[in-house]
Amino acid sequence: MKELGKIQHGFFEDTILQNCGYRRNEVSCGPGFGVDVAVIDLPNGLAMATASDPLSLIPSLGLEESAWLSVYLMANDIATTGHSARYAQFVLNLPAHFSATDFKTYWNYIHLFCKDMQIAITGGHTGFIEGQNSTIAGGGTLTTIASKKDILISRNAESDNVLLVTKQCAISSSAILAMSFPETVKNKLGKEIYDQGCGLFYKTSSVNDALVAVGLEVYNSGITAMHDVTEGGVLGAIYELAIASGNGACIYNDRLPMGEAQEQICNLFSIDPRYCVGAGSMIIAVKRGFEKDVVNRLKQQNIDCAIVGELTTKEKGIKLIEDNKESNLLYSGKDPYWNAFFKAYQEGLK
């Protein structure tokens, strides 16, 4: 329980998953490891997909950037369904010293980002808490409604599906580290890498990746499932998708998309870019024969997409092919980004 970041898989399975209140028949997809959204069946063939996430308030980034993370990281979860979010609820537990002026600025950006995505803010709670010094300012929930047959969930990925990764590894972690410790990154890596790292920040949304990937018809896109990359990075997200869908996987390390800025920034802070927070990338499972169509749709919108492996049967396990050697993919549930960030902060890096 003392590990930073998300709780461990085993603790989630044993403590939370076994105690989720009353079981209702209309909940067709409830909580689970590697599951991005809950799906609740509605009349007339419709269903509601909903997802929750923490809200960010990171002074070293700024109010606009914190609001962006608060809205878009939640929106990434809903986008895994193949649809954009429609409704939002926000619960804000703000520091007592947070000024009214700063709150107005922060909230106005949340409003603008929601408006840009046509998301209606329908309610929530706002308060100021003594002793609140966390970079987490509360939590939010996004919801969408669509035809049930057109809602993708990670559990529906199939053996022999091809695995795609949009953009590159470690987008969000590299961006936040560069923006939080600018002097360190510029002095050690140079201004060009620093600028590239900062430039990654507004690529942390994978909403457009998902919507472009499915095209005009989710049901006929060939895509069976999507999973956005968060803690645990690209490799962690593929592992989660495989577990959620009851499959194995084979991933080729040399096909994982990596940017120069991410490699250098992650190396500076002694973290593996394949395993650290990577919001902005989307894992896509697609039926074999449809993968080039998906890649081409993304390419036409200037979104990079790499074919990195395939799902296999559960019995084959989850394998990483590296230097022509096959090994079991390591998954600890710990994201190295958190320790790297707070270690740099405690050491007074600027």
C-alpha positions in Angstrom: 0.0 0.0 0.0 3.0 2.3 0.3 3.9 2.1 -3.4 3.3 5.2 -5.4 0.8 5.2 -8.2 -2.0 2.7 -8.8 -2.6 -0.1 -6.4 -1.2 -3.5 -7.2 -3.1 -6.0 -9.3 -3.4 -8.5 -6.6 -4.7 -6.0 -4.0 -7.3 -4.8 -6.5 -8.5 -8.3 -7.3 -8.7 -9.4 -3.6 -9.9 -6.3 -1.9 -11.8 -4.1 -4.3 -13.1 -6.4 -7.1 -14.7 -8.8 -4.6 -16.6 -5.9 -2.9 -18.4 -3.8 -5.5 -21.8 -3.4 -4.0 -25.0 -4.8 -5.4 -24.8 -6.8 -8.7 -27.2 -5.3 -11.3 -28.0 -7.2 -14.5 -27.8 -4.1 -16.7 -24.1 -3.6 -15.9 -22.7 -5.6 -18.8 -19.1 -4.5 -18.2 -18.0 -3.7 -14.6 -14.6 -3.1 -13.0 -11.7 -5.2 -14.0 -7.9 -5.3 -14.5 -7.1 -3.5 -17.8 -10.7 -2.4 -18.2 -11.1 1.3 -19.1 -14.8 1.8 -18.9 -18.0 0.5 -17.3 -20.9 -0.2 -19.7 -24.5 0.0 -18.5 -27.2 -1.3 -20.8 -30.0 1.0 -21.7 -33.3 0.5 -23.6 -33.5 0.4 -27.4 -30.1 -1.2 -28.0 -28.2 1.7 -26.4 -25.6 1.6 -23.6 -23.8 4.1 -21.4 -20.0 4.0 -21.0 -18.5 5.7 -18.1 -15.0 6.2 -16.7 -13.3 8.0 -13.7 -9.8 9.4 -13.1 -8.0 11.8 -10.8 -7.8 15.5 -11.6 -4.4 17.1 -11.8 -3.2 20.3 -10.2 0.6 20.5 -10.7 2.0 24.0 -9.9 5.3 23.3 -11.7 3.3 22.7 -15.0 0.8 25.6 -14.7 -3.0 25.9 -14.4 -3.8 25.5 -18.1 -1.6 22.4 -18.4 -3.1 20.9 -15.2 -6.6 21.5 -16.5 -5.6 19.9 -19.8 -4.5 16.7 -18.0 -7.6 16.7 -15.9 -9.9 16.7 -18.9 -8.0 14.9 -21.6 -6.7 11.9 -19.6 -10.2 11.0 -18.7 -11.4 11.6 -22.2 -8.7 9.1 -23.4 -10.5 6.4 -21.4 -13.9 7.0 -23.0 -12.3 7.2 -26.4 -11.3 3.6 -26.1 -14.9 2.8 -26.8 -14.7 4.4 -30.2 -16.8 7.3 -29.1 -16.1 10.7 -27.5 -17.4 11.7 -24.1 -20.6 13.7 -23.8 -21.1 14.4 -20.0 -18.7 15.3 -17.1 -18.8 15.4 -13.4 -16.0 17.0 -11.4 -15.1 16.7 -7.7 -12.5 19.3 -6.7 -10.7 19.1 -3.3 -8.5 22.2 -3.6 -5.7 23.4 -1.3 -6.8 26.0 1.3 -4.2 28.4 0.0 -5.4 28.2 -3.6 -6.6 31.7 -4.5 -10.0 32.5 -6.0 -8.2 34.1 -9.0 -6.2 30.9 -9.7 -9.4 28.8 -9.3 -11.2 30.9 -11.8 -8.3 30.4 -14.3 -8.1 26.7 -13.7 -11.9 26.2 -14.0 -12.1 28.3 -17.1 -9.6 26.1 -18.8 -11.6 23.0 -17.8 -14.7 24.6 -19.2 -12.9 25.5 -22.5 -11.4 22.0 -23.0 -14.8 20.4 -22.3 -16.5 22.8 -24.7 -13.9 22.0 -27.4 -14.9 18.3 -27.2 -18.6 19.1 -26.8 -18.7 17.7 -23.3 -21.4 19.1 -21.0 -20.4 19.6 -17.4 -23.4 18.3 -15.5 -22.4 18.6 -11.8 -20.0 17.6 -9.1 -18.6 19.2 -5.9 -16.0 21.9 -5.1 -14.3 22.6 -1.8 -11.1 23.8 -0.2 -9.3 21.4 2.2 -6.7 22.4 4.8 -3.5 20.3 4.4 -4.2 19.4 0.8 -0.9 19.6 -0.9 -1.2 16.8 -3.4 -0.9 17.2 -7.2 -4.2 15.3 -7.3 -7.0 17.9 -6.8 -9.9 15.4 -6.8 -11.6 13.2 -9.4 -13.9 13.3 -12.3 -16.2 11.0 -14.3 -17.0 11.2 -18.0 -19.9 9.4 -19.7 -21.0 8.7 -23.3 -24.1 7.0 -24.8 -24.0 5.0 -28.0 -25.4 1.8 -29.6 -24.2 -1.1 -27.5 -22.9 -3.0 -30.5 -20.7 -0.1 -31.4 -19.0 0.3 -27.9 -15.6 -1.3 -27.8 -14.2 -2.7 -24.6 -10.8 -4.1 -23.8 -12.3 -7.5 -22.8 -13.3 -8.1 -26.4 -9.8 -8.3 -28.0 -9.3 -11.7 -29.7 -6.5 -14.1 -30.2 -4.7 -13.5 -33.5 -5.6 -9.8 -33.4 -2.7 -7.6 -34.6 -1.5 -5.1 -32.0 -0.9 -1.4 -33.0 0.5 1.5 -31.0 -0.2 5.1 -31.9 2.5 7.8 -31.6 5.4 6.9 -29.3 6.3 5.6 -25.9 6.6 7.8 -22.8 4.9 10.9 -24.2 3.4 12.2 -21.0 6.1 11.3 -18.6 8.8 12.8 -20.8 6.8 16.0 -21.2 6.1 16.5 -17.5 9.6 15.8 -16.5 11.0 18.3 -19.0 8.5 21.0 -18.0 8.9 20.3 -14.3 12.7 20.3 -14.3 13.6 22.6 -17.2 17.0 23.7 -16.0 18.2 20.2 -15.4 17.0 19.0 -18.8 18.4 21.9 -20.7 21.8 21.7 -18.9 22.2 18.0 -19.3 20.5 17.3 -22.6 20.5 20.7 -24.4 17.7 23.1 -25.4 16.7 21.2 -28.5 15.8 18.0 -26.5 14.1 20.2 -23.8 12.0 21.9 -26.5 11.1 18.6 -28.0 10.1 17.2 -24.6 7.9 20.2 -23.8 6.4 19.9 -27.3 5.1 16.4 -26.4 2.7 17.8 -23.8 -0.2 18.6 -26.0 0.2 15.2 -27.7 -1.0 13.5 -24.4 -4.6 13.2 -25.8 -5.3 10.0 -27.7 -8.9 10.9 -28.3 -8.3 11.7 -32.0 -6.2 8.6 -32.4 -9.1 6.4 -31.3 -11.8 8.2 -33.3 -9.7 8.3 -36.5 -8.7 4.7 -36.1 -12.3 3.4 -36.0 -13.4 5.6 -38.9 -17.0 6.3 -39.7 -18.3 2.9 -38.6 -16.9 1.3 -35.3 -18.6 -2.0 -36.0 -17.0 -2.4 -39.4 -13.6 -1.0 -38.6 -12.0 -4.4 -37.8 -11.0 -3.1 -34.4 -12.0 -5.4 -31.5 -10.6 -3.3 -28.6 -8.5 -0.3 -27.6 -6.7 0.5 -24.4 -5.1 3.9 -23.6 -1.5 3.9 -22.3 -1.2 5.2 -18.7 0.8 3.9 -15.8 3.1 1.0 -16.8 3.7 2.5 -20.2 3.2 0.9 -23.6 4.3 -2.6 -22.5 2.2 -2.4 -19.4 -0.9 -1.4 -21.4 -0.4 -4.3 -23.8 -0.1 -6.7 -20.8 -3.3 -5.2 -19.3 -5.2 -5.6 -22.6 -4.0 -9.2 -22.9 -5.1 -10.1 -19.3 -8.4 -8.2 -19.6 -9.3 -10.2 -22.8 -8.0 -13.6 -21.6 -5.3 -13.8 -24.2 -1.5 -14.1 -24.5 0.6 -11.7 -26.6 3.8 -11.5 -28.6 5.5 -8.1 -28.7 8.5 -7.2 -30.8 10.7 -4.8 -28.9 12.4 -3.4 -32.0 9.0 -2.3 -33.3 8.0 -0.2 -30.3 7.9 3.4 -31.5 10.4 5.6 -29.6 11.3 9.2 -29.9 14.7 10.7 -29.4 13.5 13.2 -26.8 11.8 10.4 -24.7 14.8 8.2 -24.8 17.1 10.9 -23.6 14.8 12.4 -21.0 13.9 9.0 -19.6 17.6 8.0 -19.5 18.4 11.2 -17.6 15.9 10.3 -14.9 16.9 6.6 -15.0 13.6 5.2 -16.1 12.6 2.8 -19.0 10.4 4.6 -21.5 8.6 1.4 -22.4 7.3 1.1 -18.9 6.5 4.6 -17.8 3.4 6.8 -18.0 2.5 7.2 -21.7 -0.7 9.0 -22.0 -1.1 10.1 -25.7 -0.6 6.6 -27.1 -3.4 4.1 -27.8 -3.1 0.4 -28.0 -5.3 -1.0 -30.7 -6.3 -4.7 -31.3 -7.5 -5.2 -34.9 -8.6 -8.3 -36.8 -5.8 -9.6 -39.0 -6.2 -8.2 -42.5 -7.6 -4.9 -41.3 -4.4 -3.5 -39.7 -3.2 -1.6 -42.9 -6.6 0.1 -43.2 -6.3 1.4 -39.6 -2.7 2.5 -40.1 -3.6 4.3 -43.3 -6.6 6.1 -41.7 -4.3 7.4 -39.0 -1.5 8.3 -41.4 -3.9 10.4 -43.4 -4.4 12.5 -40.3 -0.7 12.6 -39.5 -0.9 10.2 -36.6 1.9 7.7 -36.4 1.0 4.1 -35.8 3.3 1.1 -35.5 2.4 -2.6 -35.8 4.2 -4.1 -32.7 2.9 -7.7 -32.4 -0.1 -9.8 -32.0 -2.4 -11.4 -29.4 -2.0 -15.1 -29.0 -3.8 -17.8 -26.9 -3.6 -17.5 -23.2 -1.6 -20.7 -22.9 1.3 -19.1 -24.8 1.7 -16.4 -22.2 2.7 -12.7 -22.8 6.1 -12.6 -24.5 8.6 -9.9 -25.4 10.9 -10.6 -28.3 14.2 -8.7 -27.7 17.5 -9.3 -29.6 15.9 -12.4 -31.2 15.3 -13.9 -27.7 11.8 -14.6 -26.3 11.1 -13.9 -22.6 8.1 -13.4 -20.4 7.0 -9.8 -20.4 7.8 -8.3 -17.0 4.9 -6.6 -15.2 5.3 -5.3 -11.7 2.4 -2.8 -11.6 4.9 -0.2 -10.4 5.5 2.8 -12.7 9.1 4.1 -12.4 7.9 7.6 -13.3 6.5 8.4 -9.8 9.7 7.7 -7.9 11.8 9.5 -10.5 9.6 12.6 -10.3 9.5 12.8 -6.5 13.2 11.9 -6.2 14.1 14.8 -8.5 11.7 17.1 -6.6 13.2 16.1 -3.2 16.7 16.6 -4.5 15.8 20.1 -5.5 16.4 19.7 -9.2 15.2 22.8 -11.1 
